[in-house]
Amino acid sequence: MKQIVFISGKGGTGKSTVVASLSLLVKNKIMADCDVDAPNLHLLLNGKRLQQDDYFGAEQAVIDSAICISCGRCRQVCRFDAISEDFQVLPMKCEGCGACVLACPVSAISLADVKTGETFVDSTERGTFSHALLDIGAEGSGKLVTEVKENLFGHINGEEWAIIDGSPGIGCSVIASMTGADAVVAVCEPTKSGQSDMERVLGVARHFGIPAFVCINKYDLNLKITAAIEHYCEKNGFPVIGKISFEPEIVKALQRLKTPVEAQIDNIVREIERLWNRLKAELGARDEFKEVMK
């Protein structure tokens, strides 16, 4: 199975729309949405729930009032002001560092697992789909992304492809999205900030030695910057495998919870099909090269 991760340096580049379209165009695959802070791919896939679990991705201090002697040492060592004057733990401030546990002379404080999100696995007409939602204010999105992928690969049934809608940005959740990938596809827009974000996320892929490709969405809105992006990619060895034109009908389709494929926006569908075929050709050529070099 080959794992393809679609990434972007920021949200809103059209990455999820491309992935949702591929969910209809690519056969024999499983899918995941690794944007656990603001997932939206499930809105377009409309699956039947197979599995739902609470995710415990953090720890929080708990004070046993029956043992506590109110000595105040925990409040002295807590750098986050997470313990009140009446020795109650403030959940939104506690980082679970454990300093108070070590400082307590009577062992009245312990660390307990805290629910930080939920994970889901759905059965859809397009294949098995794994996703999750991080609780508001919770940390540990990278660990939750790893859980999403583990849930996905726990449902493999001979599929050829794993298509993953990665997290936006360049943080730990993006690194977790990329981990184990055979290739990443960076979706960007032709703006100055879009090019900068693309360069940063491609740098992350290169750092981890993952083959990276580029899709320029709405390329015809600024042909000058599109040319600059293409020049950068050619100079740095990142093949541009897709150039999708601006199409207002896409927004109207998404408002009806339809992909460009379902809305029959043929020019967009043809380009996404070309993108996928170019990606397969590039990966095939790389595999052949590896075989020759053995």
Secondary structure, 3 states (H helix, E strand, C coil): CEEEEEEECCCCCCHHHHHHHHHHHCCCEEEEECCCCCCCCHHHHCCEEEEEEEEEEEEEEEECCCCCCCCCHHHHHCCCCCECCCCCECCCCCCCCCHHHHHCCCCCEEEEEEEEEEEEEEEECCEEEEEEEECCCCCCHHHHHHHHHHHHHCCCCCCCEEEEEEEECCCHHHHHHHCCCCEEEEEECCCHHHHHHHHHHHHHHHHCCCCEEEEEECHHHCHHHHHHHHHHHHHHCCCEEEEECCCHHHHHHHHCCCCCCCCCCHHHHHHHHHHHHHHHHHHHHHHHHHHHHC
